[in-house]
Amino acid sequence: MMRRPTLFLTVGLPCTGKTTAAQRIEIEQEALRLTKDEWVKALFGPENPPSAGDVIEGRLIDIGLRALELGNNVVIDFGLWSRDERSALRQAAADRGATVQMRYFELTPAEQRRRRDQRQARAPHTTWLMSDEELAEWAARIEIPTPGELDGSEPIGDPPAGFATWDQWRGYRWPPSVS
């Protein structure tokens, strides 16, 4: 009997512990870890072009979904700030017979800034500069997962208006190429 693969989703703002947790999940759950920042850094060095980030996320999601189809656990380490992003991935995993475990990471703004400063001093090559203003702006934009979304008891709703399926929305959100 084959086990059902699991898609692990790390949700949260920068410097809240997502990548550290994803690295632990990778080992403990024998999961393929897909961390966008590592790919952007490898491809673009000090640059962080927004349009390329979306495409890289989309390519990594495609790899992750294929790995689920092959029976492998996968951990997506992007932040996934919107409920629509999380819903699209929950549906894609369900369509492939996989389970989903979502982990939400939250810290006080002071602790988040402390970790940002520590990371910038210790390993500046692994991150980008983030201002206090950006951190505050991002905190205002994130849609915090509900308890039912986190434990999987809340049904996945319909895709946003104008999209017949979550797969269609996913292709829109994570375009296949830089335009």
HELIX and SHEET records of a PDB file:
HELIX    1   1 LYS A   18  GLU A   28  1                                  11    
HELIX    2   2 LYS A   36  PHE A   44  1                                   9    
HELIX    3   3 PRO A   50  GLU A   69  1                                  20    
HELIX    4   4 ARG A   83  ASP A   95  1                                  13    
HELIX    5   5 PRO A  109  ARG A  122  1                                  14    
HELIX    6   6 PRO A  124  THR A  126  5                                   3    
HELIX    7   7 ASP A  132  ARG A  141  1                                  10    
HELIX    8   8 PRO A  147  ASP A  151  1                                   5    
HELIX    9   9 TRP A  166  ARG A  173  1                                   8    
SHEET    1   A 4 ALA A  31  THR A  35  0                                        
SHEET    2   A 4 ASN A  73  GLY A  79  1                                        
SHEET    3   A 4 THR A   6  GLY A  12  1                                        
SHEET    4   A 4 THR A  99  PHE A 105  1                                        
END                                                                             
